[in-house]
Amino acid sequence: MRMDDDTLLGEVGQALWGPLWKGPMAEAVRHQKTAVSDWASGRVPVPAGVWSELKEIMRRRRHDLDNLVRRTQKAHDAALERTVEQTRQRKR
């Protein structure tokens, strides 16, 4: 049974590039925006190579986000330490 390429493509596009995803996706997978529109409308099936490209883009994005989560956690911890220290100093 074939998945609904158009639905999944839209979900992937929204997740990666937001509501105006077709242009950025076309650039990322090196196809014309009209091809992306054809895939998104269900007129033409999404080629296997495009799915491969999108999987790789999602993997890289997940890796980048994982790194940002770690850095954000460190920033949060440092800010919390500063807040606790400032609170202690005010109580003295």
N, C-alpha and C positions, 0 to 999 in steps of 0.2 A: 504494500500500500504506500503510495506517494504522499509525503507530507505536503501541506499547503505551503509551498515555497514563498508565496507572496506574504503570507502572515508572518512566517518566521523571519523573512528578510526585513520586514517592517520593524519587528521587535528588535532584531540585531541593530538595524540602523538607528532606531530611537535610542537604544542603550549606549551606542558608541558616539553618536553625533547629535542627538537631540532631535527636535521636530523638523529641522531643515536638513535631514540626513542624506538625501539623494545625491546632491552635488559632492559633498565630502566623500561619500562612499564611492562614487564614480571615480574620483581622483585616486582614492586609496587602492582600488582594484584595477585601475588603469583601463577603464571602459568609458564610453560616452554616457552622459547623463540619460540620454534617451534609452539606452540599453537597461539601465537601472530602473527607469520608469516602466519599461516593458516587463521586467522581472517582477516589480512591485505590484503591477496590475494583474499579474497572472497570465498575461498574453504569451510570454516566453518563459520556459523553465530556467532557473538559475544554473549556470554551468558548474560542474564539479570543481573546476579550478577556482572559481569565485568563492565557493564555500570554503575551500582550503585557505585562500587568502584571508577570508573573514575569521576563520578559526585562529590563524596566526596573529592577526591584529588583536583579537580578543585575549589571546594568551599574553601578548606583550602588554596590553592595557592592564590586565589583572596583575602582572608582575610589577608594573609601575605603581599601581594602586597599593599593592602589598607593601612596597617600599615606603610609600607615603604614609601608610597607616603606622608603620614602625616609627617614622620620624615624628609624626603627629603625636603619637603616644609619649615619646621622649619630651616633646615641647610641653605637652599637658602636664607631665610629671614635674618638670622644672617649674612651670607656672604655679602648680599646686604647692610645691616646696616654698616658693617665694611668698605666696599668700599666707602659708602657715607661719613662716618666719616673721612676716610683717605683723601678723596678729599677735604673736608672742611678744614682739618688741613694744607694741602699743599697750599691752597689759602690764608692762614693767613700770 
